[in-house]
Amino acid sequence: MTLQQISSFAAGKWIAPGSGARTIASAITGEPIATAGNDALDVQAMLDFARNTGGPALRRMTFHERAKMLKALAQMLGSRKQALYDLSFDTGATQSDHLIDIDGGIGTMFVFASKGRREMPDGQVYLDGDVEQLSRNGTFLGQHVCTPLQGVAVHINAFNFPVWGMLEKLAPTLLAGVPAIVKPATNSCYVTELAVKIMLDSGLLPAGALQLVSGGLGDMLDRLTCQDVVSFTGSADTALKLRQSPVILQNSVRFVAEQDSLNASILGPDADPGTPEFDLFVKEVAREMTTKAGQKCTAIRRIIAPQARIEAVIEALSARLAKTVIGDPRLETTLMGALVSNGQKVDVLAKADIIGQEAERVFGDPNNFDVQGADSAKGAFVPPILFHCADPDSAQRVHDTEAFGPVSTIMGYRDLDHAIVLANRGQGSLVTSLITHDPNTARQVVLGAGAYHGRIYINNRDSMKESTGHGSPLPHMVHGGPGRAGGGEEMGGVRGVKHYMQRTAIQGSPEMLACIGGTWVPGAAEITGPAHPFTHKFGELSIGETLHTAPRTVTMDDIEHFAHFTGDTFYAHMDEDAAKRNPFFPGRVAHGYLLLSFAAGLFVEPNEGPVLANTGLDGLRFMKPVGAGDSIKVRLTVKKKTRRTDEYGEVRWHVTLTNQNDEMVAEYELLTMNAY
């Protein structure tokens, strides 16, 4: 049998395995299928290629251009995912597992592409928060901005998700404008290699934006600077060794760790047998034990249930696990495949023996189980194993030992406070789930356990049809956790992008801040012209372009008519004596929405033109009441422009209403879609 040669992509070239190459075996048969690794990689050349070629090319692009690139890459991977499926079977993964790893990874790229277009500017500077007023008259302001780090992101990934594990890090990194060097775990790097080849062959990536190390990193981490990032997924022991690298400490290299954790699932005290919540709990636990053969950093390792329900949970869970068909993952009937390697099988069984010192095995015998279509002795197969810990308070190993496979331990709690204590005994996890129909139970768990867990997943009969599952990290939400889980964060939408950017506090005049951020700031220069800004197409509008309207006097007839026409006869608008008793009003006042309507009438250009639609109004504030006899005028300024399609873009207008004394009456931001 010819072994696959799994190459690295370094400094623009594919480099085949060389000295230091390692043999990779099939998880199904235990037979060698590939070799990977090369001790002769020029890691400094790789770093230089990323920093000097990939980084500048990415930083020249806007966030929207990078987002479009991500979308195109995801589409390219989607068109080739069958080839990725075919390779991935040898990792022990089933077709259902592929949907989590390969389809899930592609989906994550799509989400970041979408968020980049919708939530980030079509520019190169990301504004982080509002402008801070640092002076009385507004001539000296502050603004936090984020810009891409000028180094390289080194991604060290685990074996269990060779595609998703890469893409969930790569998507926010590229969106931030930072090049990446990806180092997958050797046992499954052949799947990652194909995914990287697909992306590189697409021609969508700038040179130097993505490199691959199939094998060891050599001394790459010893060459990092304060502009670089290390993002690691794997064991706590390995993370500790890497985190303590003198160069990483000395240069304050950003180190993001997502480690193993003793995730828990709590059955609420209200979830009796026969309720939808009880059945859901059993289903979720069984799924988390068997998906990817339990090789998930989010898998349920500790099952926490009311003491009076322990026997019922064991019985129901055992019955469900007994239906799990173990075998060759290429067979359609297989529900659970193999661990990634026989080495991993040895490790899982050794950890199960440690847990067995404090708990009784109540389901699953690693020495006696059926495997369809494969040899259990040659392949890395392990059956689901369920332990029961009768005394979780005095036990230690069930709270600190993770068997990274289909192994979980059930334990009883006396009351909800006790359940929270047990969940927190893991000293930090990626996720804890709670199955309950009682909102007060959910609140108590969040208040008591939130500090120890990166995510708390709550499910019940109302949400179970649409919920994504205990073990599914979503690109919209933070993935990570405190303590044992690594103390880091990944994904979380734009939050994940910021991990690869530097937040800088900018101080200066409104003009300086407006130029830097590409967003008009009150006090910055205004641009006025002979034509109404609503007559300008999207590309013709300039940031700061401003219209000042003539004033309009508000009369008592206006107030009366608006009240009766709309039905808004609130006393402050209709009853002089009652209005005067209100400390906010001098007497009857105009409706706030009447003022907005008058403002629109003052600044709108009525004729057909490039303004296609009014799509929203943000940040509305009323600062001073307007009564009969007062007048209002409007300042309308182009604050920000965001391209949406090739046909139209979004314009954000800053709108202020002032009275006859030039006092601010109201302020808001108007959103319109303007044609190109």
N, C-alpha and C positions, 0 to 999 in steps of 0.2 A: 504494500500500500504506500503510495506517495504521500509524504507529509506536506501539509500546507506550509508555505514560508510566510510568516506574518511579519511584514515590514514596518519600519518606522518612517515617518515623513519629517525630515529634518532639513532646515535651511533650504527648502525648495526642492529637495530630492528624496526619492524613495530609496531606503537603505535596507537591504535584506538582512536576516539574522546572521550573526557572526559569532565571534568568541563570546562565551557567556550565554549562548542560546539555551533555552529551556524547552523541554518537551511538554506538550499539552495533551492530555488524554480526554477521550469522550466520557462524559458523565454516565452515558448509557451502558457502554461496554467495557470501559476501562482501558481501551486500546488507544495507542498514540495516534493523534490526528494532525498535529501541527507542531512547529517550533517557533519560538519568538525570543527576541532579546539580542542586543549587540553592545558589548562593552566599549566599542570604539566610537560611539556617537560623540560628535563635537558639540557638547552642551553649550559652550560659550557662543559658538556660531549660531545655535538655535536661539539663544536669548537675544543676540545682536540682531538676527533676522526679524524677530518679533518686535523688538524695541525700535529699530531704525527703519524698517520697511513696513511691517504690518500696522504698527501703532499710528504713524503719521497718516497712512492711507485711510484708516478707520476714522481718525479724528477730523479729517477733511470732510467726511460725510456728516449730514445732519442726523438727528435721532430718527426722523421719518425715513430717510434713505436707508438707514441700518434696519429699521423695522420692515421695510419692503424687502430687503435682502433676506431677512429671517423667514418671511412668508414664502419667498421663492425657494429657499433651501428646504423648508418643510414640505412644500409641494414636490420637490425633487425626491426627497426621501420617501414620501408617500407613494410615488410612482414605482419605487423599487423595493417596497417593503416585503414582498414575497421572498426575494433573495435573502433578506435579513432573517425572515422566519426560518427558511430552510437551514441556514447556518446555526441559528440559535437553538435548534432542537438538541444539538450535542452538548449544550450547557445543562441539559436536564429539564428545560422549560417546555411546558405544554403550549398548545395553541392559545389557550386562555391566558397563560402567562405572557405570551408574546404581545397580546393586546395591552397589557399593562406596561411592558417595557418599551416595545417598539412603537406601537400606536400612541401610547401615553407620552413618550418622548416627543414624537412629532406634534401631538396636540399641544404640548407645553410650548413648543416653538411658535405655534400659531397664536397662542394666548399672548406671549410676549410681543409678537409682531403687532397684534391688535392693540395692546396696551401702549406700545410705543407710539402708534399713530393717534390714539385717542387721548392719552394722558400726558404725553411729553410734547415739547415744542418742535416745530419744524426748524430747528436751529441747533447750535452746538453748546449752549449753556442751559442748564436746568435750574430754574428758580425754586429754591427750597423754603417755602413759607412766605409770609407777607413782608412788605416793606416795614422796617422799624423806624419810628419817628425819634430821632436823636437830638432834635433841636426845636426850639419854640416856634420858629417861623417856617420850618420845613425846608431849610436850605442845606441841611446836613442830615443824611439818611443812612440807614443800614439795610443790607439785603444779603441773605445767605444764598450762595450759588454752588452748584456742583459741576465739576468738569472732569473729564476722563483722566485716570491715572496714566502716567507716561511710561509705564513699564509693561509687564506681561503677567498674565494670570496662569499659574500652574495648577492644573486640575488633576488631583489624584483620586481615582474612582474605585469603587468596590466591584467585586465580581458578579454580584447578583443582578445588576441592571446595566448591562454593557451599552445600551443605547440611551435609555431614559437618564441614567446616571451621568452620561456625558452631556446630553442636550439640556437638562435642567440647569446645569452650570453654564453651558456655552451660550444659551440664549440671552440671559441678562448681561453676560460679559461682552458679547459682541454689540448688543444694544447700547451699552455704556460707551463703546468705542475703544475697547481694550483687546489686544490679541491674546490668544490662548495656546498653551501647550498642554495637550491632553495625555494623561498617562493612565490607561485602563488597567485593571487587574489582569495579570497574565493569563489566568485560567479561562477567561472569556474574551480576551482581547481580539480574537479573530472576528467577532461580530462587530466590535467597535471599529476595527480596521476597515471593514467594508463600508460602514456608515461614513467614515471620514473620506474614503475614496469617492463615494457618491457625491459628497459635498464639494470636494476639491475639483473633481472632473466637471462639475456643473459650470465652472468659470464664474460663479457668482461672488466668490470671496476674493478680496484683495490679496496679493502676495504677502505672506507673512502673518495673515490673520489667524491661521489654524495650522498647528503642527501636532504630530503624534509620536509618542514614545511607546513602542511595543516592547516591554521589558523594563529594565531598571533605569532610574534617572541619573545614576552616577552621582557626581557632586554638584548637580544643578542647583540644589537648594542652598549650597554654600556660596552661590554667586548672585544672590538676590539683593535687591535694594529696597528703599522705602517706597518706591513706586510700584513694586510688585505685590502680587497677592497669591497666597497658597490656599486653595480650597480643597479640603480633604474629606473623604467619606471612607470609613472603615472602623477598625477596632480602637478602643480607648488606649490600649497599650501603644499601638503604632502612632496614634495622634500625639500622645505624650512625648514620645521620642522625637518626633518631628518638631513639635512646638518648642522643645527645649534646645533646638539647634542654636548655637552661639550667634550665627549670622542673623537668624530670624529675630532673636532677642535684641541683638545690638542695633540692627537697622529698623526695628519696629515694623517688620514685614507683617502685613495683615495676614492673619491666619484664621480661616473659617473652617471649623470642624463640625462634622455631623457624624456622631459616633453611635456605637451600639447602645441600646438602652432597654431597661426592663419595663416595657410598656404594659399598661394594665387596662382591664375593662371591668367596670363596676355595674352589677345588676342592681337597679334601684329597689328600695324596700317595698315599693308599691307593685313590683312586677311579679305577681304570683304565677305559678304554672297555669296554663290555659289562657293567659292574657297575650295580646299581640307582642307586648314587650318581652315576655319570657321567651317566646319562640324566636323573636328577632335576635335576642342575645345569644342564644344557642347557635343560630345560623351565622352570626357575625364571627363568633369565636372559632367555629369550625372552618369557616372560610379563611380566616387569618392564620390558622394553623397549617393549612394545606396549600394555599396559593404560593407559588414559587417554592414549594416544599418547605414553607416556613422561613425561607431565606429573604426576609424583608426586615429592614431596620425599624419598620413600624408594626411588625407582627405582635400579636398579643402574647406576652410571656406569663402574665399573672392574671388569673381570673378571680375576681373578688365578688362574692355573692353573700347574701344573708345566710347566717349559719343554719337557719331552719330550711333553707332551700338547697343546701349543698348536695344532698343525695339526689334530689330531683334534677339538678343541673348535670351531675355526673351521668345519670341514667340517660337523659335526653341527648347530651353531647356525645356520649359513647355510641348511642344508636346512630347518630348522624355520621360520626367518623367511620363507623363500620361500613358505610356505603361508599367510602372513598376507594376508587379503583386505582391502584398503584401500578405503574408500568412504563413501557417505552412511550415517551411523550409524543411520538409521531402517530400513535394509535388514537383514533377518534374517541375510543372508549376510556382512555386514560384520564383520570381526574387529577392525579398528582404524579409528577415525574421524579427525577433524581436530584440529589444535591449536586453541586457543581463539580465535585471531585471526590475520590476515595479518601484523600487527605482530609477534606472537610467532613466526610462521614465519620472518620475516626475522632475528629475533634468534637463533633456533636454528641456522639455516644459517650465520650469521656465526660463532657459537661453534664449529660443526663445522669451519669453515675454519681456525680457530685450532688446534684439536686436530689437524687434518690436517697442520700444520706439523711435528709430531713423530711422527705415526703414519700408516700406510698404510690407506686405505679398502679393506676386503676384501669388503664387502657393502653394497648399497644405493646407488642413484644418484638424487639429488634432481632431476636433470634428465630422468630416464627411468624412469617407473614408472606402473603402471596404477591408475586410480581408478574404482570402480564407482558409477554413479548420480550422479556429480557431476563438476565441472570442476576438475581439479587446479590450473589457473592461477588460477581465481577463489576457490576455497576454500583453507583453511589446511592443506593436506595435505602431509605429509612422510613418506617411506618410512622403515622401520627402517634405520639406518646403523650398521655395525660397523667399527671401526678396530682395527688391530693395531699396538701400540707395541713395537718390537723391543728398545729400550734404555730401559726404564722408570726405571733409576737416574739417568741423565743428563737425562731428560725433566722438564719442569716443568709445561707447560700441561695435560697429561693428569691432573695431580694438583691443579690449581687452577682449571680452567675447566669449568663445567657448562653443557652444552647441554641446556636444560630441555625435552626432547622425546625421541623414540625413538632416542637416540644413546648408544652405549657403546663402550668401548675394552678390548680384551683385551691382557694382558701376562703374561709368563712369570716364574716364580720358580725359584731354584736349590734352596732348601731351605725348611723351614717358617719359620725365623727371617727369611729374606729376604721371604717372603710377608707376615709381620707388619709388617716395615718398610714395605713397599709400601702395605699397608692404612692404616698410620698416616700416610703421606705426605699424606693428605687433610686433615690437621690438624683432625680432629674431624668425625664424621659421626653421622647419626641412627641408622644401622644398618649393620652388616657381617654378612654371612651366611657360614657355613661348612658345606660339604657333605662329610661324612666319616662313616665307620663306626668310627673309632678314637677311643675316649674320651681317650686320652693326647694325641692331636692336638687335640682340643677343649680340653682343659685348658691346653695350651701356648698356644693362640691366645687364650683368655680372659685368661690371666696377662699375655701380651705385648701384647694389643690392647685390653683392657677399658677402660683409662684414656682411650682416644681415641674411644670409640664409645658412644652412648647405649643401644644394644641390640645384642646378638649373637644371631643366629638360627642355630641348629644343627639340621640335618635329615639324615635318612638313611632307609634302607629300613624301619627300625622305626617311625618317626614320620610318614612322608610321607603316609599315608592320612588322618591327622587334623590335620596341621599347617596353619596358617593362611596361610603364605607369607611370603617375605622382606619384601614391601612392605606388610604389613598391620599398622598400629599398633593395638593392642588397648586398650580402656578400662581393663582390669585392670592393664596394664603401663605403665611410664613411656615417654612419647614425647618425645624431645628428645635433645640431645647436646652435648658440649663444643666449645669453639673455634669453628671455622667454622660448626658447626651451630647456634650461638646461645647455648650455655651455659644453656639453660632446660629446664624440664620441663613437660609437660602430661599430663593423664590419670593413669594409675598408681593408679586407685582413689581411696581417701581421701587419698592423697598429693596428688592434683590439687586436691581440695577445700581443703586447707590453704593453697594458694597465695593464696586469697582470704580468709584469716583471719589474725588476729594471735595468735601464741603468746605467752602471758604467764606469767611465773613467779609463782605465788601462794604466800605464806608465811603461816602462822598456825596456830591451834589445830586439832585434829581437828574440832571443832564447826563452825568457819568453813569448812574445806575441804569437809565433808560437805554443808553448805547450798549452797555455791557450785556444786559439781559434781553435786548430786543423787544422790550415791553415799555410802553410809555408810563411815566411816573408823574403824578401831579407835581407841578413846579418845573418840569422839564419844558423845553421849547415847544411852542405850538406852531403848526404850519397852517396858514390860512391861504385860501386861493379864491379866485373869482367864481369858481363853479362849486355847486353843492357836492359834498363828498358822496352822497347817495347816487350821483351820476357817474361815479368812477368805478371801473371794473376792479376786481380783486387785486390784480397785478399793478394797477395804477395808483392804488391807495398807499399812502406813506404813514408809517408810525408817527403819531403826533399830529396828524391832519385834524383840524378842529373847525367846528362851526359854532358861532355864537349867535343866538337868536334874539329877536326883539322881545320885549316884555309883554306879558298879558296880565290884565287885572282880573282878579277873582271877585265875583259879585255874589250877593246873597241869593239872587235868582239862580246862579250856577249851582250853589250848594243845594237849594231846595229841589231844583230839577233833577240833579244827580241822585239825591236821596230817594225821590219818588220813582224815578225811572229804574233804579237798580233794586229798590227795596231795602237799601241800607239806611235805616232811620235811627241809627245809634244816637243816644241822647246828646253826645258831644257835638253832633252836627245839627240837632234839631231843638234842643232845650237850652236857652241862654242861661237860666239860673243853675240848672244841673251842671252845665259845662263849667261855669265859674267855680262851682264847688270842687271840681277836679283840679288837683294841684298842677297838672300839666298844661291846662288850657286857660286862656284869659276870658274865654266866652265861646260862643259857637265857632267851630272851625271847619275848614274844608276837608273833605275826605282825602286820605292819602292817595287812593286810586283815581280820584278826580284829578289830582295834581299830575299823576303819571299820564293820564289821558291827555291833559292839556299840554304836557311836555312833548308827547308824541305829535300832537297837532302842530306844535311850534317847530319841531326839527324835521318832520317827514317831508320828503320830496314826493308828491303824489303821482307823478307820471311814471309810466313803465320805464324800467331801467335795469341795471345789473343787480340790484338788491332783490333776491329771490324769495326770501322768507325771514321772518323774525322767529328764531328758534328757542329763545329763552331770556331770562332775566336773573342775574345773580347779585347777591350781596346788597339787597335793598335795605336802606336805612333812612328813617325820617328823623331829622335833627331839630326842626323848629316848626311849630304850627303856623298855618296860614289862615287868616281870617278874611272876611269880606272887606274889600278895599285894598288888600295887599296885592302885589303883583309878583309874578315869577318869570324868570328867563332861564334859558338852558345853555349849557356848554356841552357839546358832543365831540368826543375826541377818539380817534383810532388808537386803541391801547395795544392791541395784539392781532396778528394775522396768522392763521393756521390753514395750510393747504389740506383739503380733504380728498378731492379727486382731480382729474384733469379738467373738469368742467366747472368746479366751484370750490370756494374756500370759506372758512369761518372767520368772521371779523368780530372781535370783541371791542365794544365801544365803551369808554368811560363817560358816564352821564352825571352831571351835577345840576341841581336846581337851586337857584339863589333868589332871594327876595329883593325888594326895592332898596334895601340897605346893604346889598351884597353879602348878606348872611346866608350860610348854607342851609337849605331847606330839606333837601333829599339828595341821595347819592345811590347809584347802582351801576351795574354793567349790563349792557344790552348785547345780545348775540344775534348776528344775522348771517345768512348764507349769501355770498356774492358770487356772481358769475365771473369767469375769466374773460 
